[in-house]
Amino acid sequence: MKIQGSLIATGLLTAVLFTYPSQGLSGQGIGVGARGGTMGVGPEVTLGFYQKFAVRGGFGKMDWDFMPEIPTSLFGMGFGLPGSGDATTTTALFPETINFGADVYLTDNFRVTGGLLLQTGETGIQGTVDSSGGDITVGSKSYSAATFETFKVTLDENKDYVPYASIGLGNHSERGFGLFAELGAAYYGNRVVTLETTGNVNVLGETEFKTNLAEEQASIQEKVDGYLKIWPILSIGFRFSL
C-alpha cells in the first residue's frame, strides 16, 4: 500500500510538471519545492494563476525509525505502563500523505489555504513489552508483563479524504529561490481505535482478557475522541519557481 501511495503521488506531481503547456507554465508561474513537518518530508509543486491565486500539491512521508522511544503515557494510555513505563522500543506509525489545495494570497507573501489530504498506511503506535517490567493493567485487571510480547494501537480515519486549512508565509510561484512556512490544521473528526496484543495465547485467548482488552480500547477511544480529532499542520521548506 505504501509503495502504491508513493507511485501515485510521484505520478501526480510528474503530470503537473510535464503535461501542462510550457508557455502556460512560464506565463503563470510554476514552483517546485521540498518541505518537512507534520505532513512528512517530501516534494511540492505549485501552479500560479495571476498574482493572487495558486493550486498546490505535495507528497510527504514520515519515517520515525531514527526517533527515540516514545512513552505511551504521552497518548494517555494505561496499557504498557507498569509504573516504570517498561513498554520498550515504542514507535509511532504515520501514513504517507498526499495534499492538494488552493492558495489565496492576501499580500505578496502571506496566503490562506484550503484543501484535502489523502493518506495511506497506518496511524498509531506500536511497541514491545519488557517481560521484567512488572504488572500491566489492561482494563480493570493487572497482568504480568511476561504475558505480553507486543502491543499496537491504530486509528482508522473512517474517511478517504481529510479537509485542512492553513496560513503561510512565502510565495511558492514567485520566480527564483525562497523559503516558505505553513501553519494550520486538518480535521479528522471521529477516529476508530483498534488495540491489539500478542503474547501468551492461553491468557490472551480467555474471555475475561478479551473483555478487559475491549475495556482498555474503549478507554483509549474516549481519549482520542477528546483531543485527536484535529491534527496540527506545521511545515517549513524551500522552493524554486520559474
N, C-alpha and C positions, 0 to 999 in steps of 0.2 A: 504493500500500500504506500509506503514511504517513497519507494522508487518511482511508482506511478505518479505520485504527487509532484516529485521533482521534475519528471519529464513533462508533465502538463504545464507546470509553471515556466519551465525553460521554453517550451513551445509557444506559450502566450507572449512572453517577452520578446522572443525572436520575431514573431509575427508582427508585433507593433513596430519593431525596428526596420524590418526589411520588406514588408508588403505595402507600406504606405508610400505614395509617390514622393520621390526625392525633393521635388520643388516645393511640395506642400510642407514637408518637414523643415526645409530651410526657411520658408516664409513664416511658419507658425512657431517654430522653436521646439526642439526635442532635447530632452536631457536624460542622461544615464547616470546612475549613482550607486553607491553602496551604503548600507545602513546597518546599525546594530542596536538592539534594545529588546524590549519585552515582546516584540513580534519576531524575534530571531535575528540572525545575521544573514544578509543576502542582498540581491540587486533590486533596483527600482528603475522604472522607465516612465518618463513624463512626456506628454504631448501637449504643448501650449496652444491655446486659441486666443487671439488678440493679446491683450496685456493683463487681463484680469481673471482669466479662466483657464484651467488645465485639467486633463484627466491623467491619473497616475496609478500605476500598478506595480506590485512588487512580490517578492517571494522571500520568506525567512525560515531559517532552520536553527533550532537551539539544541546544542549538544552539551549536556551538563556532566559528562563523564569526568571532566577535569575539575569539577567543583568539589568542595569539601562535603562531608556528611551533613545531612540536614536533620536536625532534631524534629521528630514528629510532633513535639509539643507546639511547634510553630503553626501547625494546622489544627490545633485544638483537639488532638486525638488522644484517647486513653490507651488504645492498642499499641503495644510495643514500648510502653513506658513503665517499667517495673520499679520506679523510684529513681534509679540511677540513669534511666534512659538508654538501656542497652539494646536498642534496635540499631544494628550496625549496617554499614555500607548502604545507607539510605540515599536514594537518588530521586530527583524529580523527573517526571515524564512530561515532555512538552511536544505538541504536534507541530508539523510543518504548516506554515501559514501563507496563504495567497491573499493579498489585499488588492482591492480595486475601488477607487473613489474619485471624487471631483474636488478640485481645489478652487476656491474663490479668493482672490487677493484683494484685501481691503486697503493695503498700501503696497508699495513695490516689493516689500519683503515680509509682509505679515499676511497669513492666509487662514481661512477656516476650511475644514474638510469634512465631507460626509461620504460614507461608503460601506462596503461589505467585506467581511473576512470569510474565507473558505479554509477550513482546517482538516488535515488528515493525520491519523495517528492517535495515540493515547495521551490523555491528560491526567496527571495524578502523581502519586509517589509509590515507590516500592523499596523493599529492603530485606535484609536477612536478620535473624534474631540470634543473639548470643545465648547459647544454652546455659551459660553460667550467670545469666542476668537476673535471677530471682524470679518472682512471680509476675505474671502479666494478667491484667484484668481485661476480660472480654465480656461485655455486657454487665451482668450482675455477679459474675463468678471469677475467681482468680485461678490461673493455671500456671504450672511450672513453665519457665521459659524453654526448657528442654522439650516441651510438647510441640514447639513450632520451629520451622526452618525459615520460611519466608512469609511476607505479607505484601499485599498490593491493594491500593485504593485508586480507583479510576473514576473519572467524571464523564458521563455521557452528555454531550451538549444538547441532544434532543432536537437538533435542527441542523440543516446543511449550511446555512449562511447566518452570520452574526453581524448586526449593524454596528457601526462605530462612528464616532465624531471626534475631531481634534482641532487644535490650533497649532500653528507652526511659524517658524522663522526661517527665512531663506527662500529664494525663488528658484525652483527646480528648472524652469525653462529659460532663465536669463542666461545669455551667452557667456561662456567662459567657465572657469572653475569657481567653486564655492562650497561653503558648509551649510548644513541645514539641521534643524531640530524640530521635534514634534511631540506634543503632549495631548493626551486625550483618554478616551475610554471606550471599550466595547461592551455591549450589553448582551449577556448570555441568557438572562432570565433563569428559569428553573433548570437545574442540572441534576441528573440522576447518579447517585453514588453506588458503586459496587465495591464490596470488601471481600477479598479472597485470601486464604491462608493455605500453606502446605505444612506438613509435619507428621505427627503420629496419627496414622489413619484410624486407629482404634478409638482415639479420643475425638478426633475431628469428625468421625462418622456418627457419633452419638447424637440423638435427637436433642438432648439438653444443650450440647455445644452449638448445634445449628441454631437453636433458639437464642442463645446468648450472642452468637455472631450476628444474627439479624437485629438484635437489640443494639449492638455496637454500631452496626451500619446505619441504623435509624438515628443514632446519636450524632454520627458524623454528618448525615444528611441534614439534620436540623441546623448544624453549624454552617454547612455550605449554603443552605437557603438563606442564612442570615447575612453572610458577608462575601460570598463568591459569585454573586450574580453579575458583578461588573469586574472587568479585567482592565487594569491600567495600561495605557499605551505611552511609552517613552522611548524615543529613538533619536539617535544622532548619526550624522553621516556626512559624506562629501559627494559632490556631483560635478559633472561636466556637461555643458549644454552647447548645442550648435546654433 
